[in-house]
């Protein structure tokens, strides 16, 4: 029972390693009014849907006329639509308007920008200003955090695969245990770097994912450095993560079950 509990803990630690941060961004999908829409009546609000959930705290929607005057009420919030934001609009006269939006992803914390236009009445559509790069390049801290995290995951999986399928039965597993400990430390360091990079704008969902990943790294390192556990080949391998989706079943014929999971 004690061994099963240890294996289950390792399975939990490894399974969440793949609860990583998505690489996509909150890109524009559709809006109401539509891009280049011609309206008979002025809108009372602007709704925009994105490709993934946005965080209202770090997002913005501005409604601007051709002179740069702002007509939104700055009350941005979730719209209730899938991955949507909304903002109320003051009464506007006939004419052309540009909607300039900034969306911070609640999944990965990345910020994207864009704009679209519409016209009220029979006037011409206004020109769209250049917003620069839709998705700014990642910071050095973000690059370092991702490199450390993914490097740790790759190292852990490699050590686990070697112990399970390559190493002879009588090999001393302490070297692989040290590798697993290093992998856990890299995962923790990478998660912390990403949290620091986001700072106060860290979306709650992203913060939870990074916290879970960091905790998994701690579990991985702890299991690897405890001498008694480090000498148990199945447990040391399971701590590598990834191939442990059905880890509790590994108490019966562990090699075959883990190979199926892989």
N, C-alpha and C positions, 0 to 999 in steps of 0.2 A: 504493500500500500504506500509505503514511503517512497519507493522508487516510482510508482505511478504518479504520485503527487509531484515529484521532481520533473518527470517527463511532461506532465500537463503544464507545469509552469514554463518549461522550456518551449513547449508548443505555443503557449500564449505569447511569450516573448518573441518568438520567431515569426508567428503569423502576422503580428502588427508591423513587422518591418516593411511589409508591402503596403501599409497604409500611408504611402508616400504622398508627396505634394504633386498635384497635377501640373503638367507643363503647358496646358492651354491657357488662353486668356478670355476675358469677358468681352467678346466681340459683338458688334451690332448684328441683330438678326432681323428685327422689324420694329415698326413704331406706329403710333397713332397720334397725330396724322402721319400718313406715309411720307417717305421722302419724295420731294417734288410734287406734293399734293396741291391741288387747287381747291380752296374751300369757299363755300358760299357764306358760312358763318364763322366767326373766329372761335378757336378752340378754348375751352376752359381749363384744360390740362394737357400735358404732354406725357405719353407713355412710351417707354422703350423696353424692348426685350433683348436679352443678351444670350450668348451661347453657354454661359454658366452663371451661377448665382453671384450677383454683385453685393458689395457691402455699402449700404447707404452712407456710413460714416466717412468713407474716403471717396465718395462719388459726388458728381455735380451735374446738373442740367441747367443750361442758360438759354433763354429765349431772347434773341437780339434782333432789333430792326436794322435797317441799312446804315443808320447813323451810329450804331453801337449801343443804343439805349436798351436797357434790360427790362423785360416784361414778366419774367417769372417771379413767383412769390418766395423763392428760396426755401420751400418747405419739402425738399426732396425726401422720398421715402419709398418703401416697397409698394408696388402697385397691386399685388395679389395675383398678377399674371405669372406664368413660369419664368423665373429669372428676370423679373421686371422691376423697373423703377418708374416713378411718376413725379411730376411737379405741377403745381397749380399755376395758371396763367392769368394775369390781370386782363381786363378788357383792352383789346387792341384795335386800332383802326385798320382799314383796308391797306394792304401793302405786302411786301415780301419780308420774310423772317428766316433767320438761321437759328437752328437748335445746335448748340455746341455742348457735347457731353463728355464727361470724364467718368470712367467706371473702374473701380477697384474690385478685383475678384475676391470673393469671400473664400475661394478655394485655395489660391496660391498667392494672394496679395499683390499680384501684378496689376499695373494701371494701364489702361488703354484710353485713347482719345479719338474723337471723330466728330463729324457734324453732318447735318442734312438740312434741307430747306423746304419751305412751303410758302404759299401765297394765299392771302385772303382777298377775294375779289378778282378783278380781271387784270391786275397788274402783272409785270414780268417777274419771273423767278430771280431772286438776288444771287449774285456770285458767291461761291463758297470760298472762304479764306483757307489758306494753307495752314494745317494744324501741325505740321512737322511729322515726326515719327509717331505712328499710331500706338506703338508699344515701345517705350524707352528701353535702351539696353540694360541688362542686369548690372547691379553694382558688384564691386569686387567681393564684398562680404557675401552676397548671394551666390556668386560663382564658387567661392571657397566652401560655403556651407553645403551646397549641392555636391561638390566634388568629394568632400569628406564623408557625407552620408552615403552616397552611392559607392564610394570606395570601400567603406566599412561593410556594406551589404554584400558587395562582390567578394571581399575577402572572407567573410563569414560563410557564404555559400560555397566558396571554393574549398575552404578547410573542411566543411561538413561533407562535401562530395568525396574528398580524398579519404577521410576516415571511413566513410560508409562503403565505398565501392573500389578503392584502389589499395589502401594500406593493408598489409598482411595482418592476420588475426593477432599476432604476438607483438605488434609494433607498440612502442611506448608512445602514448597519445599526448604527452605533456607539451611537445612542440606545437601540435595543433591547438591545444588548449590555450597556449600563449597567443597564437594567431587569432583565436576567437575573442580573447580578451582585448587585443588591439582593435579588432573589428568593432566590438562594442564601444570602446572609447572613441573611435572615429565617428560612429553614429551619434553618440551623445554630443561630441564637439560640433558636428555638422548641424545638428538640430538647434543647438544653442546659437550658432552663428546666424542661422536663418531667423531666429527669434529676435536677436539683437538688430539684425538688418531691418526688420519690419518696424521695430520700436513701438511707438504708441498707435501706429496705424494698423497693427497686427489684427486681422479679422479673427473673431472668436473661433470660427470653424478651422481656420488654418492653425491657430494657436493650439487647439485641441489635438489636431493631427501631429503637430511637431512635438507636443508633450508626450503623446502616446509613443511616437517613434523614439524619443529620447529615453523614455522609461524602458522600452524594449532593449535599447542598447545597454542600459544599466543591468537589466536582467541577464543579458547575454554575457557581459563582462563578469558579473558576480558568479554565474554558474561555471564559467571557464576557469576562474582563479581559485575556487575552493578545491583543495587537493583531492578530497575524497570523490567529488563529482568529476573532476578532471580525469580520473582513472577509469571512469565508466564510459566505454566507447559509444554505446547508443545514446547516452545522455549528452556527451560532448558533441556528437554529430547533430543531434536534434537541436541543440542550442544554436546551430548555424542559421536556422530559419529557412523559409522558402519551401523546403520539401516537407513541411510539417503540418500540412493542412488537415491530415487525418492522423496526427501524431498519437492520440490516445489509443488508437487501434494497434500501434506499434508494439504494445506489450505482448502481442501474439505474433510471432514471426516478423520481427521488426524490419528486417532488410527488405522483405518483399512488399510490405505495406508502404514503406517510405519510397521505394522505387515506383510504386503505382502512383503515389502522390506527386512525385516529380514529373 
